[in-house]
Amino acid sequence: MATPMGHNAAALPQRHRFQTDDPRLEPIAEKVLAGERLSFDDGVTLYRSGDILAVGWMANYVREKLNGNIAYFNVNRHINPTNVCVASCRLCAFGLKKDAPGTYTMALEEAWETAATGYTEAVTEFHIVGGLHPDLPLEYFLDLVSGLKERFPQVHIKAFTMVEVAFLAKRAKLSIRETLVKMKQAGVDSLPGGGAEIFADRVRHIICDHKIDGGEWLETAKTAHLLGLRSNATMLYGHVESDEDRVDHLLRLRAVQDETGGFQTFIPLAFHPANTALEHIPRTTGLLDLKQIAVGRLLLDNFTHIKAYWQMMTAKIAQISLRFGADDIDGTVVEEKIYHEAGATTPQGLRRADLIRLITEAGREPFERDTLYRAVTRSEDSFTVAV
């Protein structure tokens, strides 16, 4: 994998000594500077500390050690083929029952046409997620992917969450492995990290009782990794979870990464309560958003990348997070539906130039990547990837 890590990463000097007004952070900082793994209790302490600058300093130290001054972005497009969903998750404003007003399901030609429209700059990635439709067979999704591959052979297809994979496998009476093999043969190149939410059973019973449990999500991810499919990992925060639930979630991801090495990026997702059954819950604060980025960077020592998903936390907070542990600001996205149904007020997409400006103003060096973090070189509306 071609990345800029190396010459400008580990060699960066430590700018100043660690300082904090929270003495509980002192032993954690000693571990961080020594490159030692943090514990469960360390993670809880980080969440409960009010010294966000000290926590951010530690996260930035690790971030620069791993990725130097680079900040990654890509040119991608989201495709949500259906919002029909059987799950009825209390956290969701996107999925609707089959007969509810406002439902849609794209015909294959419509999905392929959607992929071809939008911004003129050539996308390097199609990001495909949707609802758990009770009637669409596995073949619909395989045909969707193979049709995209036929029409856009150069574009990486990142498709179907672990939840979707498990649902489609059950409907097709196939194992998870058999389903993933079919998806890979159809043209799926990697998997997104959605649907992880919070792994703790107590929380899942409240927010997403009809989804696979946390253990099944992790097993599905492991199966994908063992088949050579990389994936992302997420955590939905800011609803009914505790600090302990968050740390447990991160450490379970870390354990799978120790085993497979298949996770590419960790993406914290701020809960948007509007239009959900949990809309009485206040939205996350900027302080929590930055802390979640930082704690993720510090606990996930075996993840190379931490992404600040600007669609969820706003472009402004995502920009600041590049100094709090994040090294990736995601991509152009284009027509994101799921979080906007839950009240996100961010734009539906940003242009490549906008992302570059956000990164540059943060004092970071923009690096356009493909899904596998390989360098992308552009000429007008085409691109080449460094292999």
Secondary structure, DSSP 8 states (H G I E B T S, - for coil): ---STTTTTTT----S----S-GGGHHHHHHHHHT----HHHHHHHHH-S-HHHHHHHHHHHHHHHHTTEEEEE-EEEE--B-B-S---TT-SS-B-TTSTT--B--HHHHHHHHH-S-SS--SEEEE-----SS--HHHHHHHHHHHHHH-TTSEEEE--HHHHHHHHHHHT--HHHHHHHHHHHT--EE--TT-S---HHHHHHH-TTS--HHHHHHHHHHHHHTT-EEEEEEEESSS--HHHHHHHHHHHHHHHHHH--EEEEEEEE---TTSTTTTS----HHHHHHHHHHHHHH-TT-SEEB--HHHHHHHHHHHHTTTT--EEEE---S--HHHHTT--S-S---HHHHHHHHHHTT-EEEEB-TTS-BEEEETTEEEE--
